[in-house]
Amino acid sequence: MGCFAHWWELNPAWSSTIPRGWFIRSSERAPIAFTANIPFNYIIGGQPGLCCATGSLAVHSDWRGQGLSKLVGRAFVNQCKPDLLIGTDSTDVAYKLWLSLGMRPLERGWPESSYRIVGDLTAWDGPHLPPSNSGTMSGAARLRLAKSLQSERLRRKSLLVYQIEKFEERDVHDVDKCRASSASTYAVRDIQTLNWLYFGSKFVRHSRAVFVARSGKQLVGYLAMKRSSNSFYLLECRCLNADAEIAKELLLVARGFAERQRAFYITVWQYTQMIEQAIPLTLSIPSRHPRMMTYCYIPKVTAFEPSSWETTPGDGDVSVN
C-alpha cells in the first residue's frame, strides 16, 4: 500500500474527483485486471492543466486473452477530467494496446543515441563489467577518461553544487524560474511536487539522487536521477534560463556521486538543447540502445501543441516507480 499512497494520497495533484485507476473483479470479487491513473500538474500551452499517466497495467494469468486489458485501458483513455494522457516505458504488449486505443506514439524528442557519463572507472576494471553492448571501454579510453577526471574543474567559482534531502521553502520562487527549455507545455515542478516526487516515500528516497546549484543564496538549478542496478539515469534537470553551463556543473557533481556509489555510469538522453550542450564529452561515451523508452499520449485540449512540449525521461509513472 506504500506505493499506492505515494501515487495518490501523497500526490499534490490528486483529489478524490480523480479515479485512482480501474479494476475488473471476478465473480469471487478477486481483482483480475487493473490499470493505475496517476495525476500530474502540468502547464499546457502556457496554461495550468492536468496530465494523467497510466501505470501497472496487468491482467491475471488465468484471464488473459479475453479482452480485459482493453476494458481497463479504454476506461483510462475515455476519462474526461485530464487535459493530457500519457503512457511511458510500457511493455511491448501494453504499448500496442495503448496505440490500438488511439494513443499516439511520441515521434520526436530524444535522439536514438544517448551518452553515458562514466562513473566508477575502477568498477569497470573489475570482474563485473557491463555487457559489451553498453559501451565497455578499451584500456586507452579508460586512460583518457582518467586524465579527464583529473583535469575537470568547476569553472564557476561562485557556483555551489551539492546533494539535498529535500527542497526548502525559501527556494519556492527560484524553483519556478528553472527550466530546461522554452517549451509552452511541460510538467509543473514546484516545491511541493518536487518533494513528493523525490522524497515523498521511503522507496523513492532510496532510489533517487537530487542535486541543486546555488549562486550565493539563490537556487539556480537542480538535477534528479534514478538508480537502476549498477548505474543511474537522468530523470530531469532544470536551470535558471535553461543555462547549459549550470546544467553541466550539476552533471559533473552527479558524476562524482556516481563514482562514490560505485556506479558504472549515468545515462543521459538529450531531451532538450540545454541537456545536449551540458554533457561533459571528455567524461562521456556515446551509446546506442536498442530502443528508447516507449512514450504515447492523447491530448484532450486544443491548446496542446506537440512541437512545444518538453518531454523528459522522467515523465509518467517512470518518475514515481
Secondary structure as UniProt FT lines:
FT   HELIX           2..7
FT   TURN            8..10
FT   TURN            12..13
FT   TURN            16..17
FT   STRAND          21..25
FT   TURN            27..28
FT   STRAND          31..44
FT   TURN            45..46
FT   STRAND          47..59
FT   HELIX           61..63
FT   TURN            64..65
FT   HELIX           68..77
FT   STRAND          84..88
FT   HELIX           92..100
FT   TURN            101..102
FT   STRAND          104..105
FT   STRAND          113..118
FT   HELIX           121..125
FT   HELIX           132..134
FT   HELIX           139..151
FT   TURN            157..158
FT   STRAND          159..163
FT   HELIX           169..171
FT   HELIX           172..176
FT   STRAND          178..179
FT   STRAND          185..187
FT   HELIX           191..199
FT   HELIX           202..207
FT   STRAND          208..215
FT   TURN            216..217
FT   STRAND          218..228
FT   TURN            229..230
FT   STRAND          231..240
FT   TURN            241..242
FT   HELIX           244..260
FT   TURN            261..262
FT   STRAND          265..268
FT   HELIX           273..278
FT   HELIX           281..283
FT   STRAND          284..288
FT   STRAND          295..299
FT   TURN            302..303
FT   HELIX           306..308
FT   TURN            313..314
FT   HELIX           316..319
//
